[in-house]
Amino acid sequence: MFEEIVRFIRQLYGNKDYIPLHAPCFIGNEKKYLNECIDSTFVSSVGLFVDRFEDMVAKYTGSQKAVVCVNGTNALHMAMLLAGVEPGNEVLTQALTFIATCNAIHYIGAHPVFIDVDKDTMGLSPTAMEHWLQTNAHIKGIDCYNKNTGRKIKACVPMHTFGHPVHLDKLISVCQKYHIELIEDAAESIGSFYHGKHTGTFGKIGVLSFNGNKTITTGGGGMLLFQDEELGKKAKHLTTQAKVPHRWEFIHDQIGYNYRMPNINAALGCAQMENLNIFLANKRETAEKYKEFFTSIEEVTFHTEPQNSQSNYWLNTIVLKNREKQQQFLEYTNEKGIMTRPAWQLMNKLKMFKDCEHDGLVNTQWIEERIVNIPSSVRINI
Ligand SMILES: *Cc1c(COP(=O)(O)O)cnc(C)c1O
Protein backbone atom coordinates (compact mmCIF):
# COMPACT_ATOMS: atom_id res chain seq x y z
CA MET A 1 0.00 0.00 0.00
CA PHE A 2 2.78 2.47 0.95
CA GLU A 3 4.63 1.57 -2.21
CA GLU A 4 1.61 2.44 -4.32
CA ILE A 5 1.31 5.84 -2.63
CA VAL A 6 4.99 6.61 -3.16
CA ARG A 7 4.69 5.67 -6.82
CA PHE A 8 1.71 8.00 -7.22
CA ILE A 9 3.44 10.95 -5.53
CA ARG A 10 6.56 10.45 -7.64
CA GLN A 11 4.53 10.40 -10.82
CA LEU A 12 2.71 13.57 -9.69
CA TYR A 13 5.97 15.41 -9.03
CA GLY A 14 8.00 14.49 -12.10
CA ASN A 15 9.85 11.42 -10.81
CA LYS A 16 12.40 13.43 -8.82
CA ASP A 17 14.68 11.64 -6.35
CA TYR A 18 13.74 14.07 -3.61
CA ILE A 19 10.32 15.60 -3.36
CA PRO A 20 9.95 18.44 -0.83
CA LEU A 21 6.78 19.14 1.11
CA HIS A 22 6.27 22.63 -0.26
CA ALA A 23 8.77 24.47 -2.45
CA PRO A 24 8.19 28.04 -3.66
CA CYS A 25 7.42 28.71 -7.33
CA PHE A 26 9.03 31.65 -9.20
CA ILE A 27 7.67 31.86 -12.74
CA GLY A 28 6.75 35.55 -13.03
CA ASN A 29 8.25 38.99 -12.52
CA GLU A 30 10.30 38.11 -9.42
CA LYS A 31 13.73 38.78 -10.94
CA LYS A 32 12.54 41.85 -12.83
CA TYR A 33 11.11 43.48 -9.70
CA LEU A 34 14.16 42.56 -7.61
CA ASN A 35 16.37 44.22 -10.22
CA GLU A 36 14.18 47.32 -10.24
CA CYS A 37 14.46 47.40 -6.50
CA ILE A 38 18.26 47.21 -6.54
CA ASP A 39 18.60 49.72 -9.39
CA SER A 40 16.46 52.20 -7.45
CA THR A 41 18.63 51.68 -4.29
CA PHE A 42 15.38 51.47 -2.30
CA VAL A 43 15.93 47.99 -0.93
CA SER A 44 15.06 48.68 2.68
CA SER A 45 12.07 49.86 4.66
CA VAL A 46 10.85 52.49 2.21
CA GLY A 47 9.87 51.97 -1.40
CA LEU A 48 7.12 51.63 -3.95
CA PHE A 49 6.77 47.86 -3.71
CA VAL A 50 5.77 48.04 -0.05
CA ASP A 51 2.71 50.19 -0.83
CA ARG A 52 1.92 48.20 -3.94
CA PHE A 53 2.09 44.86 -2.16
CA GLU A 54 -0.20 46.13 0.61
CA ASP A 55 -2.71 47.43 -1.95
CA MET A 56 -2.64 44.16 -3.90
CA VAL A 57 -3.30 42.05 -0.81
CA ALA A 58 -5.96 44.43 0.55
CA LYS A 59 -7.78 44.29 -2.78
CA TYR A 60 -7.44 40.54 -3.18
CA THR A 61 -8.71 39.77 0.33
CA GLY A 62 -11.35 42.49 0.30
CA SER A 63 -9.82 44.28 3.30
CA GLN A 64 -10.06 47.97 4.13
CA LYS A 65 -6.36 48.04 4.85
CA ALA A 66 -3.39 45.66 4.79
CA VAL A 67 -0.12 46.34 6.62
CA VAL A 68 3.09 44.40 5.92
CA CYS A 69 5.29 42.96 8.64
CA VAL A 70 8.71 41.30 8.71
CA ASN A 71 7.09 37.91 9.31
CA GLY A 72 3.86 36.27 10.37
CA THR A 73 4.98 35.86 13.96
CA ASN A 74 5.44 39.56 14.60
CA ALA A 75 2.25 40.29 12.66
CA LEU A 76 0.53 38.08 15.25
CA HIS A 77 2.29 39.93 18.07
CA MET A 78 1.08 43.21 16.61
CA ALA A 79 -2.45 41.82 16.25
CA MET A 80 -2.54 40.96 19.97
CA LEU A 81 -1.39 44.47 20.91
CA LEU A 82 -3.90 46.16 18.62
CA ALA A 83 -6.78 43.98 19.78
CA GLY A 84 -6.06 45.19 23.32
CA VAL A 85 -4.75 41.94 24.78
CA GLU A 86 -2.96 42.84 28.01
CA PRO A 87 -0.52 41.07 30.34
CA GLY A 88 -2.40 38.54 32.48
CA ASN A 89 -5.31 38.16 30.03
CA GLU A 90 -6.31 34.78 28.62
CA VAL A 91 -6.50 34.03 24.90
CA LEU A 92 -8.40 31.02 23.57
CA THR A 93 -6.66 29.13 20.80
CA GLN A 94 -5.96 25.63 19.52
CA ALA A 95 -3.18 23.24 20.54
CA LEU A 96 -2.94 21.99 16.96
CA THR A 97 -1.01 24.90 15.51
CA PHE A 98 2.45 26.17 14.69
CA ILE A 99 4.33 27.62 17.67
CA ALA A 100 4.02 31.22 16.37
CA THR A 101 0.40 31.50 17.50
CA CYS A 102 1.29 30.72 21.12
CA ASN A 103 4.54 32.64 21.13
CA ALA A 104 2.70 35.80 20.09
CA ILE A 105 0.27 35.35 23.00
CA HIS A 106 3.20 34.87 25.33
CA TYR A 107 5.07 37.96 24.06
CA ILE A 108 2.19 40.02 25.47
CA GLY A 109 2.39 38.26 28.82
CA ALA A 110 -1.02 36.69 28.20
CA HIS A 111 -1.98 33.04 28.78
CA PRO A 112 -3.14 30.68 26.05
CA VAL A 113 -6.07 28.36 26.82
CA PHE A 114 -6.28 25.40 24.45
CA ILE A 115 -9.69 24.52 23.05
CA ASP A 116 -10.38 21.42 20.96
CA VAL A 117 -10.62 21.45 17.16
CA ASP A 118 -13.33 20.12 14.87
CA LYS A 119 -12.45 17.01 12.88
CA ASP A 120 -13.75 18.40 9.59
CA THR A 121 -11.80 21.69 9.71
CA MET A 122 -8.91 20.62 12.00
CA GLY A 123 -9.24 24.17 13.39
CA LEU A 124 -10.71 25.73 16.55
CA SER A 125 -14.15 24.30 17.29
CA PRO A 126 -16.85 26.89 18.09
CA THR A 127 -18.90 24.11 19.70
CA ALA A 128 -16.05 23.11 22.01
CA MET A 129 -15.35 26.76 22.76
CA GLU A 130 -18.95 27.50 23.68
CA HIS A 131 -19.04 24.40 25.83
CA TRP A 132 -15.86 25.44 27.68
CA LEU A 133 -17.13 29.00 28.13
CA GLN A 134 -20.48 27.81 29.50
CA THR A 135 -18.68 25.99 32.29
CA ASN A 136 -15.70 28.25 32.90
CA ALA A 137 -16.61 31.81 32.01
CA HIS A 138 -18.79 34.53 33.41
CA ILE A 139 -19.60 37.92 31.98
CA LYS A 140 -19.22 41.06 34.08
CA GLY A 141 -20.29 44.24 32.33
CA ILE A 142 -18.83 44.03 28.86
CA ASP A 143 -15.96 41.72 29.80
CA CYS A 144 -15.62 37.98 30.07
CA TYR A 145 -13.71 36.35 32.95
CA ASN A 146 -12.45 32.88 33.72
CA LYS A 147 -14.25 31.78 36.91
CA ASN A 148 -11.33 29.63 38.05
CA THR A 149 -8.40 31.97 37.44
CA GLY A 150 -10.17 35.32 37.67
CA ARG A 151 -8.39 36.46 34.53
CA LYS A 152 -10.05 38.35 31.73
CA ILE A 153 -10.64 36.27 28.57
CA LYS A 154 -9.83 38.90 26.00
CA ALA A 155 -9.44 37.24 22.63
CA CYS A 156 -9.72 34.11 20.59
CA VAL A 157 -7.25 33.06 17.88
CA PRO A 158 -8.46 30.32 15.54
CA MET A 159 -6.00 29.01 12.96
CA HIS A 160 -7.19 27.87 9.52
CA THR A 161 -5.20 24.65 9.58
CA PHE A 162 -3.42 23.72 6.33
CA GLY A 163 -5.67 26.28 4.59
CA HIS A 164 -9.05 24.89 5.67
CA PRO A 165 -11.32 27.59 7.13
CA VAL A 166 -12.80 27.01 10.59
CA HIS A 167 -16.57 27.31 11.15
CA LEU A 168 -16.51 31.10 11.21
CA ASP A 169 -20.25 31.88 11.44
CA LYS A 170 -20.66 29.92 14.63
CA LEU A 171 -17.34 31.14 16.03
CA ILE A 172 -18.30 34.78 15.48
CA SER A 173 -21.59 34.29 17.30
CA VAL A 174 -19.86 32.65 20.30
CA CYS A 175 -17.30 35.49 20.39
CA GLN A 176 -20.07 38.08 20.31
CA LYS A 177 -22.06 36.36 23.02
CA TYR A 178 -19.05 36.34 25.35
CA HIS A 179 -17.50 39.71 24.33
CA ILE A 180 -14.33 38.09 23.03
CA GLU A 181 -12.23 39.69 20.26
CA LEU A 182 -11.62 37.52 17.20
CA ILE A 183 -8.12 37.48 15.71
CA GLU A 184 -7.63 35.06 12.81
CA ASP A 185 -4.32 33.32 12.33
CA ALA A 186 -4.72 33.04 8.56
CA ALA A 187 -0.98 32.44 8.07
CA GLU A 188 -1.69 29.27 6.09
CA SER A 189 -4.81 30.37 4.30
CA ILE A 190 -4.17 33.04 1.67
CA GLY A 191 -6.58 32.12 -1.12
CA SER A 192 -9.00 30.31 1.24
CA PHE A 193 -12.58 31.52 1.43
CA TYR A 194 -15.50 30.89 3.75
CA HIS A 195 -18.90 31.53 2.16
CA GLY A 196 -17.03 33.36 -0.59
CA LYS A 197 -15.27 35.76 1.80
CA HIS A 198 -11.51 35.63 2.33
CA THR A 199 -10.18 34.15 5.58
CA GLY A 200 -8.59 36.74 7.85
CA THR A 201 -11.33 39.28 7.12
CA PHE A 202 -13.93 38.01 9.61
CA GLY A 203 -12.31 39.06 12.86
CA LYS A 204 -11.03 42.35 14.18
CA ILE A 205 -7.61 41.52 12.69
CA GLY A 206 -6.33 38.79 10.38
CA VAL A 207 -2.73 37.66 9.93
CA LEU A 208 -1.05 36.21 6.83
CA SER A 209 2.44 34.72 6.46
CA PHE A 210 4.71 34.73 3.40
CA ASN A 211 7.38 32.44 4.76
CA GLY A 212 9.23 30.31 2.19
CA ASN A 213 6.99 27.27 2.66
CA LYS A 214 3.66 29.09 2.34
CA THR A 215 1.43 29.37 -0.75
CA ILE A 216 3.21 32.57 -1.83
CA THR A 217 6.44 33.86 -0.36
CA THR A 218 8.43 37.04 0.16
CA GLY A 219 11.37 35.10 1.62
CA GLY A 220 10.10 35.99 5.06
CA GLY A 221 7.08 38.17 5.59
CA GLY A 222 3.68 38.72 7.08
CA MET A 223 0.62 40.91 6.70
CA LEU A 224 -2.07 42.32 8.96
CA LEU A 225 -5.59 42.60 7.53
CA PHE A 226 -8.04 45.19 8.82
CA GLN A 227 -11.68 46.00 8.16
CA ASP A 228 -11.34 49.12 10.32
CA GLU A 229 -9.17 51.56 8.41
CA GLU A 230 -8.29 53.60 11.51
CA LEU A 231 -6.95 50.52 13.27
CA GLY A 232 -4.94 49.74 10.13
CA LYS A 233 -3.39 53.21 10.24
CA LYS A 234 -2.49 52.68 13.87
CA ALA A 235 -0.80 49.40 12.87
CA LYS A 236 1.24 51.17 10.20
CA HIS A 237 2.41 53.69 12.79
CA LEU A 238 3.27 51.06 15.41
CA THR A 239 5.14 48.79 12.98
CA THR A 240 7.29 51.69 11.76
CA GLN A 241 8.78 52.78 15.12
CA ALA A 242 5.84 55.12 15.80
CA LYS A 243 7.65 57.87 13.95
CA VAL A 244 5.72 61.06 13.41
CA PRO A 245 5.96 61.95 9.70
CA HIS A 246 8.33 64.86 9.14
CA ARG A 247 10.84 65.68 6.40
CA TRP A 248 13.86 65.81 8.71
CA GLU A 249 12.87 65.54 12.38
CA PHE A 250 12.96 62.23 14.20
CA ILE A 251 10.10 62.32 16.67
CA HIS A 252 8.35 59.23 18.02
CA ASP A 253 5.10 59.50 19.98
CA GLN A 254 5.02 56.06 21.64
CA ILE A 255 6.97 52.80 21.92
CA GLY A 256 6.98 51.45 18.40
CA TYR A 257 8.35 48.39 16.62
CA ASN A 258 10.63 47.92 13.64
CA TYR A 259 8.34 45.35 12.05
CA ARG A 260 8.10 46.78 8.55
CA MET A 261 8.87 44.52 5.61
CA PRO A 262 11.78 45.71 3.43
CA ASN A 263 11.02 46.83 -0.12
CA ILE A 264 13.09 43.98 -1.55
CA ASN A 265 10.81 41.39 0.05
CA ALA A 266 7.72 43.31 -1.00
CA ALA A 267 9.03 43.26 -4.61
CA LEU A 268 9.00 39.48 -4.44
CA GLY A 269 5.52 39.65 -2.94
CA CYS A 270 4.12 41.73 -5.82
CA ALA A 271 5.41 39.24 -8.36
CA GLN A 272 4.02 36.31 -6.37
CA MET A 273 0.60 37.97 -5.98
CA GLU A 274 0.38 38.32 -9.77
CA ASN A 275 0.45 34.52 -10.02
CA LEU A 276 -1.56 33.62 -6.94
CA ASN A 277 -4.63 32.52 -8.89
CA ILE A 278 -2.52 30.29 -11.13
CA PHE A 279 -0.94 28.70 -8.04
CA LEU A 280 -4.33 28.17 -6.41
CA ALA A 281 -5.82 26.52 -9.49
CA ASN A 282 -2.80 24.25 -9.75
CA LYS A 283 -2.96 23.31 -6.05
CA ARG A 284 -6.66 22.56 -6.36
CA GLU A 285 -5.95 20.27 -9.30
CA THR A 286 -3.30 18.45 -7.23
CA ALA A 287 -5.77 18.02 -4.36
CA GLU A 288 -8.35 16.61 -6.80
CA LYS A 289 -5.82 14.10 -8.07
CA TYR A 290 -4.91 13.04 -4.54
CA LYS A 291 -8.57 12.79 -3.59
CA GLU A 292 -9.35 10.53 -6.50
CA PHE A 293 -6.27 8.39 -5.93
CA PHE A 294 -6.93 7.87 -2.22
CA THR A 295 -10.49 6.64 -2.81
CA SER A 296 -8.78 3.44 -3.95
CA ILE A 297 -6.63 3.15 -0.78
CA GLU A 298 -8.87 1.71 1.85
CA GLU A 299 -6.75 2.40 4.91
CA VAL A 300 -6.17 6.08 4.15
CA THR A 301 -8.57 9.03 4.05
CA PHE A 302 -7.71 12.19 2.16
CA HIS A 303 -8.74 15.31 4.08
CA THR A 304 -11.00 17.55 1.98
CA GLU A 305 -12.19 21.12 2.43
CA PRO A 306 -15.05 21.67 4.90
CA GLN A 307 -18.56 22.58 3.74
CA ASN A 308 -19.21 26.17 2.64
CA SER A 309 -15.49 26.70 2.20
CA GLN A 310 -12.97 26.94 -0.55
CA SER A 311 -9.58 25.87 0.75
CA ASN A 312 -6.25 26.80 -0.80
CA TYR A 313 -5.09 23.23 -0.01
CA TRP A 314 -1.81 24.66 1.26
CA LEU A 315 -0.71 21.29 2.64
CA ASN A 316 -2.49 18.15 1.52
CA THR A 317 -3.26 15.89 4.43
CA ILE A 318 -4.05 12.22 4.83
CA VAL A 319 -5.50 10.46 7.85
CA LEU A 320 -4.12 6.99 8.70
CA LYS A 321 -5.66 4.32 10.92
CA ASN A 322 -3.56 4.88 14.03
CA ARG A 323 -0.27 6.17 15.46
CA GLU A 324 1.58 3.01 14.44
CA LYS A 325 0.56 3.31 10.77
CA GLN A 326 1.34 7.02 10.87
CA GLN A 327 4.88 6.40 12.13
CA GLN A 328 5.44 3.61 9.59
CA PHE A 329 4.27 5.84 6.77
CA LEU A 330 6.53 8.72 7.87
CA GLU A 331 9.48 6.34 8.09
CA TYR A 332 8.81 4.75 4.72
CA THR A 333 8.20 7.92 2.70
CA ASN A 334 11.08 9.95 4.17
CA GLU A 335 13.37 6.98 3.57
CA LYS A 336 12.32 7.07 -0.10
CA GLY A 337 13.09 10.79 -0.45
CA ILE A 338 9.52 11.93 -0.21
CA MET A 339 9.16 14.58 2.44
CA THR A 340 6.16 14.01 4.65
CA ARG A 341 5.54 15.18 8.18
CA PRO A 342 3.12 14.75 11.06
CA ALA A 343 1.28 17.61 12.75
CA TRP A 344 3.32 19.91 14.97
CA GLN A 345 3.81 18.55 18.46
CA LEU A 346 0.73 19.78 20.28
CA MET A 347 1.24 23.09 22.10
CA ASN A 348 0.02 21.67 25.43
CA LYS A 349 2.80 19.08 25.26
CA LEU A 350 5.62 21.61 24.86
CA LYS A 351 7.39 22.40 28.10
CA MET A 352 6.63 26.13 27.88
CA PHE A 353 2.88 25.58 27.60
CA LYS A 354 2.36 22.27 29.40
CA ASP A 355 0.69 23.89 32.41
CA CYS A 356 -1.79 25.89 30.34
CA GLU A 357 -5.47 25.21 30.77
CA HIS A 358 -7.20 23.02 28.13
CA ASP A 359 -10.53 21.30 27.58
CA GLY A 360 -9.39 17.70 27.15
CA LEU A 361 -8.58 18.10 23.44
CA VAL A 362 -10.18 14.84 22.32
CA ASN A 363 -10.31 15.56 18.56
CA THR A 364 -6.97 17.32 18.70
CA GLN A 365 -5.24 14.19 20.00
CA TRP A 366 -7.14 11.94 17.61
CA ILE A 367 -5.91 14.05 14.69
CA GLU A 368 -2.36 14.37 16.00
CA GLU A 369 -2.03 10.58 16.17
CA ARG A 370 -3.16 10.01 12.60
CA ILE A 371 -2.39 12.78 10.15
CA VAL A 372 0.50 13.18 7.74
CA ASN A 373 1.12 16.07 5.34
CA ILE A 374 2.18 14.96 1.88
CA PRO A 375 3.95 16.89 -0.93
CA SER A 376 1.91 19.91 -1.97
CA SER A 377 4.10 22.27 -4.02
CA VAL A 378 2.65 24.02 -7.05
CA ARG A 379 3.34 21.66 -9.97
CA ILE A 380 4.65 24.19 -12.47
CA ASN A 381 8.31 24.19 -13.46
CA ILE A 382 9.10 21.11 -11.43
C1 LIG B 1 3.68 30.11 9.14
C2 LIG B 1 2.81 30.35 10.29
C3 LIG B 1 2.90 31.53 11.06
C4 LIG B 1 3.86 32.63 10.81
O1 LIG B 1 5.16 32.21 10.66
P1 LIG B 1 6.34 33.14 10.15
O2 LIG B 1 7.38 32.14 9.79
O3 LIG B 1 6.73 34.00 11.30
O4 LIG B 1 5.88 33.94 8.98
C5 LIG B 1 1.99 31.70 12.09
N1 LIG B 1 1.06 30.77 12.38
C6 LIG B 1 0.96 29.63 11.67
C7 LIG B 1 -0.11 28.67 12.02
C8 LIG B 1 1.83 29.37 10.62
O5 LIG B 1 1.71 28.23 9.93
The ligand as a Gaussian input file, in Angstrom:
#p B3LYP/6-31G(d) Opt

LIG

0 1
 C        3.683000      30.111000       9.144000
 C        2.813000      30.347000      10.291000
 C        2.895000      31.527000      11.065000
 C        3.864000      32.632000      10.811000
 O        5.156000      32.206000      10.664000
 P        6.342000      33.140000      10.152000
 O        7.380000      32.144000       9.789000
 O        6.729000      34.003000      11.296000
 O        5.881000      33.939000       8.982000
 C        1.989000      31.697000      12.088000
 N        1.064000      30.774000      12.380000
 C        0.964000      29.632000      11.669000
 C       -0.106000      28.666000      12.023000
 C        1.828000      29.371000      10.616000
 O        1.712000      28.228000       9.926000

